Amino acid sequence: MSDTCVYDKAKYHYDGDFPADLPNEQAFVHTGLFLGWMIEHGLYSIDFEEDAEEDIAAFKQRQLTGTQIYIKWDGVLADDMLSDEGNRFATVYFDFENGTYLEDYQDTFSDAPTLYHVEDTWDNYFQLKEVIDQRFMDWKNTNAK
């Protein structure tokens, strides 16, 4: 059995270089929006689907945001939550060292003083969703087998 790969933990952020004037919940937003996108596109694992069935349904009905689900999952995004395709995409795109997610996020919300100042709203989700949709399409076209 392989070790779990953790893509992000909110505590990495609020325990790190985090604006003192913001509530810790803001450390969940940038990854929560991405988790929401993964849920919307069905790129989650069978185990996650079984464990989060009600949350997934609530997200799809716009009753819970991806950030709220990420908070419920203790602010951890790990590979065992994603499908094989979801992991292949996240490994390339969401990787904070080599991927372009954070750059896209900051470009999308360039008016925010830091990435932590972006609010968890449906408007923000849909704005970012367009960018991730394009990146995913480009990735699929590049990685088509």
C-alpha positions in Angstrom: 0.0 0.0 0.0 1.4 3.4 -1.0 1.7 6.4 1.2 -1.0 9.1 0.9 0.0 12.2 -1.0 -1.3 15.3 0.7 -1.8 18.2 -1.8 -2.6 20.8 0.8 -3.6 21.3 4.4 -5.2 24.5 5.6 -3.0 24.4 8.7 0.1 24.8 6.5 -1.3 28.3 5.8 -2.7 29.6 9.0 0.3 28.2 10.9 2.6 29.9 8.4 2.8 33.3 6.8 -0.9 34.2 7.3 -2.4 37.7 7.7 -3.1 38.3 11.4 -6.2 40.2 10.6 -8.0 37.3 8.9 -9.9 34.4 10.5 -8.3 31.0 10.0 -11.2 30.0 7.8 -9.7 32.1 5.1 -6.8 29.6 4.8 -9.3 27.0 3.5 -10.7 29.0 0.6 -8.1 28.6 -2.2 -8.1 24.8 -1.8 -11.8 24.6 -1.1 -12.6 26.3 -4.4 -10.4 23.7 -6.2 -12.0 20.8 -4.3 -15.4 22.2 -5.3 -14.3 22.2 -9.0 -13.1 18.5 -8.6 -16.5 17.6 -7.1 -18.4 19.4 -9.9 -16.4 17.4 -12.5 -16.7 14.0 -10.7 -13.0 13.7 -10.2 -13.3 12.3 -6.7 -12.5 8.7 -5.5 -15.1 6.1 -4.8 -14.1 6.2 -1.1 -14.6 10.0 -0.9 -18.0 9.6 -2.7 -19.1 7.0 -0.1 -17.9 9.1 2.8 -19.1 12.5 1.5 -22.2 11.5 -0.4 -24.4 14.0 1.3 -21.8 16.8 1.0 -21.3 16.1 -2.7 -25.1 16.3 -3.2 -25.3 19.5 -1.2 -22.5 21.0 -3.3 -24.2 20.1 -6.5 -27.4 21.8 -5.2 -25.3 24.8 -4.2 -26.1 24.3 -0.5 -22.5 23.8 0.5 -19.4 25.3 -1.0 -16.2 23.4 -1.7 -14.6 25.4 1.0 -17.3 24.3 3.5 -16.7 20.7 2.5 -12.9 21.2 2.8 -13.4 22.5 6.3 -15.5 19.4 7.2 -12.6 17.3 6.0 -10.3 19.0 8.4 -8.7 21.1 5.7 -6.9 18.2 4.1 -6.8 17.6 0.3 -5.2 14.2 -0.3 -4.8 11.8 -3.3 -7.1 9.3 -1.7 -10.0 11.8 -2.1 -9.5 12.0 -5.9 -10.0 9.7 -8.8 -7.1 8.5 -10.9 -7.8 11.2 -13.5 -8.3 13.8 -10.7 -4.9 12.9 -9.3 -3.2 13.1 -12.6 -4.6 16.6 -13.2 -4.0 17.8 -9.6 -0.4 16.5 -9.7 0.3 18.7 -12.7 -2.0 21.7 -12.1 -2.5 22.0 -8.3 1.2 21.4 -7.3 2.2 24.6 -5.5 5.9 24.3 -6.7 5.4 23.5 -10.4 1.7 23.9 -11.2 -0.1 27.0 -12.3 -3.1 26.8 -10.0 -1.9 29.5 -7.5 -0.8 31.7 -10.4 -4.3 31.3 -12.0 -5.9 31.9 -8.6 -4.0 35.1 -8.0 -4.6 36.3 -11.6 -8.3 35.6 -11.3 -8.5 37.5 -8.0 -5.9 40.2 -8.6 -7.8 42.8 -6.6 -7.3 40.7 -3.4 -4.3 41.8 -1.3 -3.3 38.1 -0.8 -4.7 34.8 -1.8 -6.2 34.5 1.7 -8.4 37.6 1.2 -10.6 35.9 -1.5 -14.0 35.2 -0.1 -15.8 31.9 -0.3 -18.7 32.9 -2.6 -20.4 31.2 -5.5 -19.5 34.2 -7.7 -15.8 33.6 -7.0 -16.2 29.9 -7.5 -17.8 30.4 -10.9 -15.1 33.0 -11.9 -12.3 30.6 -11.0 -14.2 27.6 -12.5 -13.9 29.1 -16.0 -10.1 29.3 -15.6 -9.8 25.7 -14.3 -12.2 24.4 -17.0 -9.8 25.8 -19.6 -6.7 24.4 -17.9 -8.4 21.0 -17.6 -9.4 21.1 -21.3 -5.8 22.0 -22.3 -4.4 19.3 -20.0 -6.8 16.7 -21.5 -5.8 17.7 -25.0 -2.1 17.5 -24.2 -2.4 14.2 -22.3 -4.9 12.4 -24.6 -3.9 8.8 -25.2 
